[in-house]
Amino acid sequence: MRDVDRPTAVAEALLDGIRSRRPRASTSDGAPASVLEVGIGDRTGVAAALHDRGVAVTAIDLRERAVPDGVAFRTADVTDPDERFSDAIDGVYALRLPPELHRPVAELGERLDVPAVFTTLGGDPPTVPVRPEQLTCGETLFWIDR
């Protein structure tokens, strides 16, 4: 699959995975209404693809980042246990997540009682219990077990 299709493929897999793991999602088609992207960085294609599908996306990062129109952004640290994140979130995801952030993302998903998923930097294995999902675009999603 071409690179331009990767954000779309990842967005669709995220939606399907969250939908199947969180049946209370609140849109009419059962899709998640709101998701949180941890560490958006400068790769914003998945957030844009989710927004295009009617999902409210909030992105966080340690420093100010440019995000697509319609995507909310705030500076936040996922490793800060005092950080407040909305309990209206249906799922948490992170792309190209370094190993030292696997556990904080897992803990955030558990604290919010929502599915959490990430991709790795490539060669790094997950450091928390996960269920991998191989996508046809070559990406692997790691769904965090709880």
Secondary structure, DSSP 8 states (H G I E B T S, - for coil): --GGGHHHHHHHHHHHHHHHH-TT--STTS--SEEEEE--TT--HHHHHHHHTT-EEEEEESS-----TT-EEEE--TT-TT----TT-SEEEEEEE-GGGHHHHHHHHHHHTS-EEEEESSS---SS-EEEEE-TTS-EEEEE--
